[in-house]
Amino acid sequence: MKHTGKNISTVMVTDIVGYSKLTGNNQELALELLSEHDKIILASIEIFNGTVLVNRGDGFVVMFALPSDAILCSMDVQNKIKIKNKFNIQSRLFRIRIGIHTGKYSKDGDDCHGECIDGASILEPLAPYGGILISSYSNSLVELEDNIYTREYDKILLNENTQIAYEVYLNLLDWYKNKKR
């Protein structure tokens, strides 16, 4: 997405919760779960027109032209993992955290750098297990979307500014149940 001559994009950063510990305990199982994880995420990225910038092993850095596509992709991923976990045994359950931020970026050959990647990378580890956090700027760009449900989560330091991070809920019922937040 172009805006006033500067490159603007939305980035989604994902990470499997506790993957390093799992690899230490049972590397074979960890690799099987990683394969399941990758299939789920890569299928959703394709549906929502994302571009994988980096595969970090147990997570991805993905760029989207539209903030709504990034958020809908993250919701799709979390819903698919939730369904997968519902029908699996305890040892095969996994959760991921997702951070999303919209901002400037620059390209250096095949590499992308910028505040959109940095911001999403800050938000990802702050997200609840199995959750999605987005920046206040990303939230402002999607707050009128009918199928995206957000609520203020916490104050965070993002790009040297304190701002509100927003939690994304997978459906209206989950959003309503958490109205006391």
C-alpha positions as CSV (number, residue, x, y, z in Angstrom):
1,M,0.0,0.0,0.0
2,K,1.4,3.4,-0.9
3,H,0.7,6.5,1.1
4,T,2.2,10.0,0.5
5,G,5.2,8.6,-1.3
6,K,6.2,6.3,1.5
7,N,5.8,2.5,1.7
8,I,3.2,1.6,4.2
9,S,2.2,-2.0,5.0
10,T,0.8,-4.2,7.7
11,V,2.9,-7.0,9.1
12,M,1.8,-10.1,11.1
13,V,4.4,-11.8,13.3
14,T,3.6,-15.3,14.7
15,D,5.3,-17.6,17.2
16,I,4.4,-21.0,18.6
17,V,4.1,-20.7,22.4
18,G,6.7,-23.0,24.2
19,Y,8.2,-24.5,21.0
20,S,11.8,-24.4,22.3
21,K,10.8,-26.4,25.4
22,L,8.9,-28.9,23.3
23,T,11.9,-29.5,21.0
24,G,13.9,-30.3,24.1
25,N,11.3,-32.7,25.4
26,N,10.3,-34.4,22.2
27,Q,11.9,-33.3,19.0
28,E,9.9,-35.7,16.8
29,L,6.6,-34.5,18.1
30,A,7.8,-30.8,17.8
31,L,8.6,-31.3,14.2
32,E,5.2,-32.9,13.5
33,L,3.4,-30.0,15.2
34,L,5.6,-27.5,13.3
35,S,4.5,-29.1,10.0
36,E,0.8,-28.9,11.1
37,H,1.4,-25.2,12.1
38,D,3.0,-24.4,8.8
39,K,0.2,-25.9,6.7
40,I,-2.4,-23.9,8.6
41,I,-0.6,-20.6,8.5
42,L,0.6,-20.9,4.9
43,A,-2.9,-21.8,3.6
44,S,-4.4,-18.7,5.4
45,I,-1.6,-16.5,4.1
46,E,-2.4,-17.5,0.6
47,I,-6.2,-16.9,1.1
48,F,-5.6,-13.4,2.4
49,N,-2.9,-12.4,-0.1
50,G,0.0,-12.2,2.3
51,T,3.7,-12.3,1.4
52,V,6.1,-14.3,3.7
53,L,9.1,-12.2,4.5
54,V,10.7,-14.6,6.9
55,N,10.1,-18.1,8.1
56,R,11.6,-18.0,11.6
57,G,11.2,-21.8,12.2
58,D,8.4,-21.7,14.7
59,G,6.8,-18.5,13.3
60,F,6.5,-16.2,10.4
61,V,6.9,-12.6,9.5
62,V,4.2,-11.8,6.8
63,M,3.4,-8.6,5.0
64,F,-0.1,-7.6,3.8
65,A,-1.2,-4.7,1.6
66,L,-4.3,-4.1,3.8
67,P,-4.6,-4.2,7.6
68,S,-8.0,-6.0,7.4
69,D,-6.3,-8.8,5.4
70,A,-3.7,-9.2,8.1
71,I,-6.2,-9.3,10.9
72,L,-8.6,-11.6,9.1
73,C,-5.7,-13.9,8.3
74,S,-4.7,-14.0,11.9
75,M,-8.3,-14.7,13.0
76,D,-8.5,-17.5,10.4
77,V,-5.3,-19.0,11.7
78,Q,-6.3,-18.9,15.3
79,N,-9.8,-20.4,14.5
80,K,-8.2,-23.3,12.6
81,I,-5.7,-24.0,15.4
82,K,-8.6,-23.8,17.9
83,I,-10.6,-26.4,16.0
84,K,-7.5,-28.6,15.5
85,N,-6.8,-28.5,19.2
86,K,-10.4,-29.3,20.1
87,F,-10.1,-32.7,18.4
88,N,-6.6,-33.6,19.5
89,I,-5.0,-35.2,22.5
90,Q,-3.2,-33.1,25.1
91,S,0.3,-33.8,23.8
92,R,-0.6,-32.6,20.3
93,L,-2.1,-29.2,21.3
94,F,-0.3,-26.0,20.5
95,R,-1.0,-22.3,20.6
96,I,0.5,-19.3,18.9
97,R,0.7,-15.6,19.6
98,I,0.3,-13.0,16.9
99,G,1.3,-9.4,16.7
100,I,0.2,-7.0,13.9
101,H,1.3,-3.4,13.2
102,T,0.8,-1.1,10.2
103,G,3.6,1.3,9.4
104,K,6.4,2.4,7.1
105,Y,9.0,0.0,5.6
106,S,11.8,0.1,3.1
107,K,13.2,-2.5,0.8
108,D,16.9,-3.4,0.6
109,G,17.1,-6.0,-2.2
110,D,14.9,-8.9,-1.0
111,D,15.0,-7.7,2.6
112,C,12.3,-5.4,4.2
113,H,13.0,-3.3,7.2
114,G,10.9,-0.8,9.1
115,E,8.5,0.2,11.8
116,C,5.7,-2.2,10.7
117,I,8.0,-5.2,11.3
118,D,9.5,-3.8,14.5
119,G,6.0,-3.0,15.9
120,A,4.6,-6.4,15.1
121,S,7.6,-8.0,16.6
122,I,7.1,-6.0,19.9
123,L,3.4,-6.9,20.0
124,E,3.7,-10.7,19.3
125,P,5.3,-11.7,22.7
126,L,2.9,-9.5,24.6
127,A,-0.2,-11.2,23.0
128,P,-2.1,-13.7,25.2
129,Y,-1.4,-17.4,24.4
130,G,-3.6,-18.2,21.5
131,G,-4.3,-14.5,21.0
132,I,-3.8,-11.6,18.6
133,L,-2.6,-8.1,19.5
134,I,-2.7,-5.2,17.1
135,S,-1.4,-1.6,17.4
136,S,-3.7,1.3,17.9
137,Y,-2.9,2.5,14.4
138,S,-3.9,-0.8,12.9
139,N,-7.0,-0.8,15.0
140,S,-7.9,2.7,13.8
141,L,-7.8,1.5,10.2
142,V,-10.2,-1.4,10.8
143,E,-12.5,-0.2,13.6
144,L,-15.4,0.2,11.2
145,E,-15.1,-3.3,9.8
146,D,-18.1,-5.5,10.6
147,N,-16.3,-8.7,11.1
148,I,-13.3,-7.6,13.2
149,Y,-13.8,-7.4,17.0
150,T,-11.3,-5.5,19.1
151,R,-11.0,-4.2,22.6
152,E,-8.3,-2.2,24.4
153,Y,-5.8,-4.6,25.9
154,D,-2.9,-2.7,27.6
155,K,-0.6,0.2,27.2
156,I,2.7,-0.6,25.5
157,L,5.8,1.1,24.4
158,L,5.8,1.0,20.6
159,N,8.3,2.9,18.4
160,E,9.3,5.1,21.4
161,N,5.6,6.1,22.1
162,T,3.3,4.7,24.7
163,Q,0.0,3.6,23.1
164,I,-2.8,1.2,23.5
165,A,-2.6,-2.3,22.1
166,Y,-5.9,-3.9,21.1
167,E,-6.8,-7.6,21.4
168,V,-8.6,-9.1,18.5
169,Y,-11.4,-11.5,19.3
170,L,-12.3,-14.4,16.9
171,N,-16.0,-13.8,17.0
172,L,-18.6,-11.4,18.4
173,L,-19.5,-13.9,21.2
174,D,-16.0,-14.0,22.5
175,W,-15.8,-10.2,22.3
176,Y,-19.1,-9.9,24.2
177,K,-18.0,-12.4,26.9
178,N,-14.9,-10.3,27.6
179,K,-16.7,-6.9,27.8
180,K,-15.4,-6.2,31.3
181,R,-11.9,-5.7,29.8
